[in-house]
Amino acid sequence: MKTLYMPPSIKHFEPLHMVFSTWVDHLPFGYDLVTALRPKMLVELGTHKGLSYFTFCQAMKENDIDGVCYAVDTFEGDAHTDKYDESVFNAVNNHNRQHYHGFSYLMRMFFEDALKHFDDDSIELLHIDGFHTYEAVSADFANWYPKVKPGGIILFHDVMARLQDFGAWKFWDETRGQHETFTFNHGFGLGVLRKPGGDRSNDHPLLKLLFEDAKADDGAGLRSFYVHASKHLENTRKLKRLTQGQPQQQPAS
Ligand SMILES: C[S@@+](CC[C@H](N)C(=O)[O-])C[C@H]1O[C@@H](n2cnc3c(N)ncnc32)[C@H](O)[C@@H]1O
């Protein structure tokens, strides 16, 4: 790696909203990417309990980023998450109101119905994490790609997950060679795609690491950094739980 970069996630990131999700392996990268991009508009397709979405929102708030975020989801579930009840939406809605009021909005609807609310070339960071069949991921990409700003980023979760009828891996295998991309293989996998165009003269060091330096070293350094960063975050959380769970020491008499 040639570019110098100190990821903000290792300096000061402690997730405010922890819920069970396989997105757990990508929290430091999600936080760092939002901090690097400083997006004026961020959209997530598929929010469920909000692990990825609130990581993005936390980065927006803690780094004083002047932008808006939208979480699109029916908040009813699909065949992979199974149907879930209203308590999921209520918890996400409460957390959103409590912490991100004024810049983060939940759009409770189908992705297809949300499309008309966004202009072409307007979204700087799009996260595609809805239904994970090959057909669904391909359709989400085809429908939403025009909405992404030239030079903008699209994230795809689960590009390494080979279970049930998941097909994001197949979509990613076909797509990654045709675009500027970077792939995190750990966890269930996270694909990062950059739309052509935009002004790249002032690219943030993280973008240089993803799309320039990675051409030289195949991205091995960056990839292993985020494997360790997510393990470190998990261990820190475990340690905190353990120490907080221990009975208070009695003062010596
Ligand atoms: C894998 S979960 C999202 C996980 C989440 N990003 C996280 O960090 O844990 C997928 C979500 O997408 C939603 N979903 C799937 N297809 C959808 C569609 N066509 N329109 C709206 N929501 C959809 C489901 O309701 C579900 O909550």
Ligand as a Chemical Component Dictionary entry (heavy atoms), coordinates in Angstrom:
data_LIG
# 
_chem_comp.id                   LIG 
_chem_comp.type                 NON-POLYMER 
_chem_comp.pdbx_formal_charge   0 
_chem_comp.three_letter_code    LIG 
# 
loop_
_chem_comp_atom.comp_id 
_chem_comp_atom.atom_id 
_chem_comp_atom.alt_atom_id 
_chem_comp_atom.type_symbol 
_chem_comp_atom.charge 
_chem_comp_atom.model_Cartn_x 
_chem_comp_atom.model_Cartn_y 
_chem_comp_atom.model_Cartn_z 
_chem_comp_atom.pdbx_ordinal 
LIG C1  C1  C 0  -30.800 -8.790 4.228  1  
LIG S1  S1  S 1  -32.014 -7.738 4.879  2  
LIG C2  C2  C 0  -31.123 -6.223 5.116  3  
LIG C3  C3  C 0  -29.983 -6.349 6.106  4  
LIG C4  C4  C 0  -29.445 -5.050 6.635  5  
LIG N1  N1  N 0  -28.841 -4.239 5.608  6  
LIG C5  C5  C 0  -28.457 -5.282 7.785  7  
LIG O1  O1  O 0  -27.523 -4.490 7.962  8  
LIG O2  O2  O -1 -28.637 -6.246 8.540  9  
LIG C6  C6  C 0  -33.050 -7.478 3.499  10 
LIG C7  C7  C 0  -34.233 -6.531 3.711  11 
LIG O3  O3  O 0  -34.696 -6.137 2.423  12 
LIG C8  C8  C 0  -36.103 -6.003 2.440  13 
LIG N2  N2  N 0  -36.562 -6.178 1.053  14 
LIG C9  C9  C 0  -36.268 -7.212 0.211  15 
LIG N3  N3  N 0  -36.774 -6.984 -1.012 16 
LIG C10 C10 C 0  -37.405 -5.780 -0.949 17 
LIG C11 C11 C 0  -38.102 -4.970 -1.917 18 
LIG N4  N4  N 0  -38.251 -5.337 -3.205 19 
LIG N5  N5  N 0  -38.614 -3.786 -1.512 20 
LIG C12 C12 C 0  -38.463 -3.388 -0.207 21 
LIG N6  N6  N 0  -37.821 -4.093 0.725  22 
LIG C13 C13 C 0  -37.284 -5.273 0.371  23 
LIG C14 C14 C 0  -36.585 -7.031 3.436  24 
LIG O4  O4  O 0  -37.796 -6.611 4.019  25 
LIG C15 C15 C 0  -35.417 -7.107 4.453  26 
LIG O5  O5  O 0  -35.704 -6.347 5.592  27 
# 
loop_
_chem_comp_bond.comp_id 
_chem_comp_bond.atom_id_1 
_chem_comp_bond.atom_id_2 
_chem_comp_bond.value_order 
_chem_comp_bond.pdbx_ordinal 
LIG C1  S1  SING 1  
LIG S1  C2  SING 2  
LIG S1  C6  SING 3  
LIG C2  C3  SING 4  
LIG C3  C4  SING 5  
LIG C4  N1  SING 6  
LIG C4  C5  SING 7  
LIG C5  O1  DOUB 8  
LIG C5  O2  SING 9  
LIG C6  C7  SING 10 
LIG C7  O3  SING 11 
LIG C7  C15 SING 12 
LIG O3  C8  SING 13 
LIG C8  N2  SING 14 
LIG C8  C14 SING 15 
LIG N2  C9  SING 16 
LIG N2  C13 SING 17 
LIG C9  N3  DOUB 18 
LIG N3  C10 SING 19 
LIG C10 C11 SING 20 
LIG C10 C13 DOUB 21 
LIG C11 N4  SING 22 
LIG C11 N5  DOUB 23 
LIG N5  C12 SING 24 
LIG C12 N6  DOUB 25 
LIG N6  C13 SING 26 
LIG C14 O4  SING 27 
LIG C14 C15 SING 28 
LIG C15 O5  SING 29 
# 
